[in-house]
């Protein structure tokens, strides 16, 4: 017998934040950047969230913005490399 908690649909969604949470967080971060575009911490947070959502081109734009003001920012350098790798893969293996 399958209990409600064991149903495939309920199990697949429990570990992931709700889409509404992601959208709200994206809105929050972009609003902060409107008021302070040079906020490196917010821009990094946004880039990480975009990576999590599979939006590698948008994430890369934000990583580049961080690197333009802080060229030695290790988090941004690593994020930029990750995005370039993902974008390279998507070009090699189109869906």
Buried (B, 14 or more C-beta within 10 A) or exposed (E): EEEEEEEEEEEEEEEEEEEEEBEEBBEBBEEBBEEEEEBBEBBBBBBBBBBEBEBBEBBBBBBBBBBEEBEEBEBBBEBBEBBEEBBEEEEEEEE
